[in-house]
Amino acid sequence: RAKYLDMPVLDTQAFVFTANGRPGPRAHTLKDFTGLLAALPAERQLGHLQRHDFSRWIEDVFRDRPLAAHVHSVEDLAELEPARDLVEAIAQAIRARYETTASR
């Protein structure tokens, strides 16, 4: 599993963060993705959370159904919790799943 953290995907499979319908930064690896989650303003990520874009990308591109299901459950809280807390929880879930495997 650890290989997925740094494994780049095709440009067509990269996650594109959008703002007001305009394309923004692209994440080609899960490591890029977690970095952008931390760097981008939370308000910019709210739409992605509400549409379940993050979990769909993880399932469709990486085929990691358990992680996608966990991320989906976090995204379900988009109307109840601050976006910043949710994106941090998603980044933490990815790190816990892949970085701890890499250190073994």
FENQUI-V457615 format. One record per residue. N is the residue number from 1. RES is the residue in one small letter. OMEGA is omega in degrees with one decimal (none if undefined). BURIAL is 1 if it has 9 or more other ideal C-beta (glycine too) atoms within 8 Angstrom, else 0. D_FIRST is the distance of its C-alpha to the first C-alpha in Angstrom with 1 decimal. Layout:
BEGIN
N/RES/OMEGA/BURIAL/D_FIRST + N/RES/OMEGA/BURIAL/D_FIRST
END
This chain:
BEGIN
1/r/-174.6/0/0.0 + 2/a/-178.3/1/3.8 + 3/k/-177.1/0/5.4 + 4/y/-178.6/1/5.8 + 5/l/-177.9/1/7.9 + 6/d/-177.3/0/10.4 + 7/m/-179.6/0/10.3 + 8/p/176.0/0/13.7 + 9/v/177.4/0/14.9 + 10/l/179.9/0/18.5 + 11/d/179.5/0/21.2 + 12/t/179.4/0/22.1 + 13/q/-178.8/0/18.6 + 14/a/175.6/1/18.6 + 15/f/-179.8/1/19.4 + 16/v/174.8/0/23.0 + 17/f/-178.4/1/24.5 + 18/t/174.5/1/28.0 + 19/a/-178.6/0/31.2 + 20/n/178.4/0/34.3 + 21/g/179.9/0/33.0 + 22/r/-179.7/0/32.5 + 23/p/178.4/0/29.3 + 24/g/-178.5/1/27.9 + 25/p/178.5/0/24.9 + 26/r/174.3/1/21.9 + 27/a/179.0/1/18.3 + 28/h/177.1/0/16.5 + 29/t/175.4/1/13.2 + 30/l/177.3/1/11.6 + 31/k/174.7/0/13.1 + 32/d/-176.9/1/16.4 + 33/f/-179.6/1/16.2 + 34/t/176.7/1/16.1 + 35/g/179.0/1/18.8 + 36/l/175.3/1/21.0 + 37/l/-178.7/1/20.7 + 38/a/-172.3/1/22.3 + 39/a/-174.7/0/24.7 + 40/l/178.0/1/26.2 + 41/p/-177.3/0/29.0 + 42/a/-178.9/1/28.0 + 43/e/179.8/0/30.9 + 44/r/-176.2/1/29.3 + 45/q/-176.3/1/26.2 + 46/l/178.6/1/28.2 + 47/g/177.5/1/28.7 + 48/h/178.1/1/25.0 + 49/l/-176.7/1/24.6 + 50/q/-180.0/1/27.6 + 51/r/-177.3/0/26.5 + 52/h/-179.7/1/22.9 + 53/d/-176.2/1/21.7 + 54/f/-179.0/1/18.6 + 55/s/179.7/1/17.3 + 56/r/178.8/1/18.5 + 57/w/-179.9/1/16.8 + 58/i/179.9/1/13.3 + 59/e/-175.9/1/14.2 + 60/d/-174.6/0/16.0 + 61/v/-175.0/1/13.9 + 62/f/179.2/1/10.3 + 63/r/179.3/0/11.4 + 64/d/-175.9/1/9.6 + 65/r/178.4/0/12.9 + 66/p/178.5/0/12.5 + 67/l/179.1/1/11.7 + 68/a/179.3/1/14.3 + 69/a/178.1/1/16.7 + 70/h/179.7/1/16.5 + 71/v/178.1/1/17.1 + 72/h/179.7/1/19.9 + 73/s/175.8/0/21.5 + 74/v/179.9/1/21.6 + 75/e/177.9/1/23.1 + 76/d/-177.8/0/25.7 + 77/l/-173.6/1/27.2 + 78/a/-179.8/1/28.0 + 79/e/-173.6/0/31.7 + 80/l/-173.3/0/31.8 + 81/e/175.9/0/29.9 + 82/p/-178.7/0/29.9 + 83/a/-178.9/1/27.5 + 84/r/179.0/0/26.6 + 85/d/-178.1/0/25.5 + 86/l/179.8/1/23.4 + 87/v/175.1/1/21.5 + 88/e/177.9/1/20.9 + 89/a/178.5/1/19.6 + 90/i/178.5/1/17.1 + 91/a/179.1/1/16.0 + 92/q/179.0/0/15.8 + 93/a/178.7/1/13.6 + 94/i/179.2/1/11.0 + 95/r/-179.2/1/11.4 + 96/a/-177.7/0/11.3 + 97/r/-172.5/1/8.1 + 98/y/-177.7/1/6.2 + 99/e/178.2/1/9.0 + 100/t/175.3/1/9.8 + 101/t/-179.3/1/6.7 + 102/a/-177.4/0/7.7 + 103/s/179.3/0/11.1 + 104/r/none/0/11.0
END
